Amino acid sequence: ELCQAFINADIRLVKVQNSCLISFLKKYAAKSILDESTLRKNYIQPIYHETLKPIRNSIGDGPIWISIHETIDTDGRSIANIIIGKPDDTKSISLFL
């Protein structure tokens, strides 16, 4: 749940190594906190697949178009925004964030 919460809140997983956060979570959650690498190895892929399921269900089979826009945020990190659609879509589609 911690990994899912961090991803949904756009918090980088490296933040789980912050000593203040570790102390807070140990005190109020009364559980040990997994290391960033453990979260990446064991939790990211299932979250990724769960995120893709509704997108794949919405798009289905057939050709698609993809638009990728890359930018740099104020911290100097590269950010990519991806839009996917079907070329024959004339109706409004659902957005997946």
N, C-alpha and C positions, 0 to 999 in steps of 0.2 A: 504494500500500500504506500509506503514511503516513496518508492521509486515512481509509482504512478502519480502520486501527488506532485513530486518535483517536476516530472515531465509536463503534466497538465498546467502547472504554474510557471512554466518556462524557467525553471531554476536548474542551473547546471549541476550535474551529479557530483562534481568536485566539491561542492559546498557541504556535502555530508562529512567532509574531513575538517570542517571548521570546529575548533575546540569549544567555542561558546554554544554552538548548535548541538554538539555531542553532549555537553553537560546538561543542556536543557532537555533534550530528548531522553537521556538516561534518568533524569530526575522525574519528569512527568509521564513518560511512557513506560518507565521501569523495564526497559529492554535494551539489549546491546544493539548497536547500530552497525550494519554491514558496511564494509569498505566499498569505495566507489567501484573498484575493479570487479568485486563480487556482484554488485548490482548490475553492472554492464554485462557480465558474462551470463548471469542467470535470469535477469528480469526484463531486459530491453527487448529481446526477440519476441517473447509472448505479447508484450504490449504493442510492438510493431505489427504483429499479425492481427491482433484484435482491432487495431486502427484501420488496417487495410480491408478487413471483411466488409464493412458497409460500403466502402468505396467500390470494391469489386462487384458487390451485389447491385449497386446502382448503375454502374457502367456496363456490366455484362460482357458478352463476347463481341467481337468485331473490331474494326479500326478505331483508333482514338487519336486525339491531338493533345500535345503537351506544350505548355508555355512555361519557361523557367526564367525568372528574373532574379539576378544576383545583385546584392548591394552590400555595403559595409555599415555596421551599426556604430554608435558613438564610442564603443570600446574597441573598435578596430577588428571586430569579428565578421567573417563573411556570413551572410544570411541569404538563403535561397528560398524564394517563393515559387511554388509549383502549382499550376492549374492544369487539370486534365478534363477532357470532354470528348464527346462523340461528334464527328463531323456532321452527322445527320440530325442532330438535336435542334429542334425548332421550339421546344418548350423550355420553361424554366427548370433549372436543376437544383438539387440540394447542394449546399456547401458543406465541406468537411474541414474542420479546423483542428 
